[in-house]
Every structure is written in C-alpha cells, then in structure tokens.
Amino acid sequence: MALPLAVAAQPVVPGVPERTQAEIDHLFDYIGKSSCKFNRNGSWHDMVMARSHVNTKFEWLKERGKIDSAESFIDNAATKSSMSGDAYLVQCPGSDAVPSATWLKAELARFRQKS
C-alpha cells in the first residue's frame, strides 16, 4: 500500500547521536545546577532560567537537524542571542563574567576527560 504523498514527502530529520545527547544532557545539568548567573541581552538571570532558554533554542535546532555535536549545541544554542547577536555571559561567584561558550566548552572538556 502506498503512503499518501503528503506523508511520503516529509523530510526525515536525523536524531542527535547518543554520545552527543549524553554530553548535551550533562551540559544542561551543569547549567541548571550552577550557582552562577547568566546574562542575556544585558539582563542577568538565574541558571534555571538560562537552562530553560537554552533548551528552547536546542529543541528548535534539533527538530531541524542542526545539532550534530556538543560543540554545535554550544555554538548554535548556548553562545549568543539569535535576536541581538550579543554573546551570552556567565558569572560565577568570586569570578569575572566570561562568555558562555568558554564556560561550557571548558566543562565539556572536563566531562570528556572523565569519560
């Protein structure tokens, strides 16, 4: 039996590889459990809000097949505002603010070294 044309013509979006998803899940946990602050477009937020915001962007990108590595997750969902282009910043207690990409890539390297 043939599928209706509308169903057959829908593109198949590849899933995120299992290892990549595990790394991204770790980064989400790292963000959500952090005692740092997150700056987006000039406003500071807690890390629960940061996690939620980055997750929304991640889900949008994942549905379109745009996430194929933890690095593409960081670069496309967790580095800068899609609206303004301004870099996201993370400021941990007792430290200066750093770009979120720097903060997340350092944690990714630590996670990979332990794995």
N, C-alpha and C positions, 0 to 999 in steps of 0.2 A: 504494500500500500504506500503510495506516495504521500509525502508530507505537504501540507499547504505551502504555497510559495512564500508567504509571509514568515512562516516558521523556518523554512529552509534557508532563507536569505539573511537571517540574523547572524551577525558575526560572533564567533566563539572567542571569548576573552580568556587567555590563559591565566591560570591561578598563580599565586605567588608561590615560589618553590618552598618546600617545607623548612629547609635550613634558614632561608631568608625570613620566613614568617616567624621562626623561633627567635631570631635576632631582633626583629622588629617588636615582637612581644616583650622581649627583655627591655628594649629601649622605652617602650610605653610604661612598663613597671618602674623603670628608673626615673622617668619624668614624674609619674604620679606619686611616687614615694619620696621625692626630693623635698628638702626644706628650703630650696632656692625660690627665687621669684623669676617670672617670665615677662619680658617686655615685648609688646606687640603694638606697633604704630604709636609709640610714645606713652603707652599706659602699662603699668605694672599689674600683673595678675598672679594668683597663686598657681601652683603647679597642677592642681586638679583641673583648673580652667585651661591651662596650657595643654594638658593631655587631651581634653575634650576637643579643643580647637584643632590640634594636630591630627587627631583621629578622624575628624570630619573631612579634612583635606585628604588624608590617607585613603579613606573609603572611596572618595570621589575618583582619585587617581587609580586605585586598584580596580574599580569597575571598568575602567578604560584601558586596562593592561599597561599602565605606565609605571608600575613598581616591579622591578626585576632583581633588586638587590637592596640590602640595608642602606647602602650609600645612596641609591636613587630615592629611597624613602626620606632620608635626611635631606638631600638636596632639593627634592620637589615638594615635600610636605612640612618640613620642620626647620627651614632655614630663613625664609623671608615671607613677607606679606605678598600675596598674589595681587592685592589691590594697589598698595603703595610702592612695592618693591623694596621697602625698608627691611633690613636684617632684623631677625628676632634676636633678643639678648637674654642671657641667663645670668643672674647674680645670686651667688650663694653666700651665706653668712660669712662675714670676715674677708670677702674677696671682691675684686672689681668685677664689673659686668663683662661677659665675654660673648661672642657670637654663639648662638645655639648650635650651629654646625660644628664649631670647635669643641664645645662641651659634649655633644652627642658622639662625635667621631672618636674622642678620647675614651668614652665609655664603651663604644663598640670595640675598639682595640683591646681594652681590658677584658671584655667578655670573650672575645675570640681567643685571647691568650690563655684564659682559664679553660676553654672548651677543648 
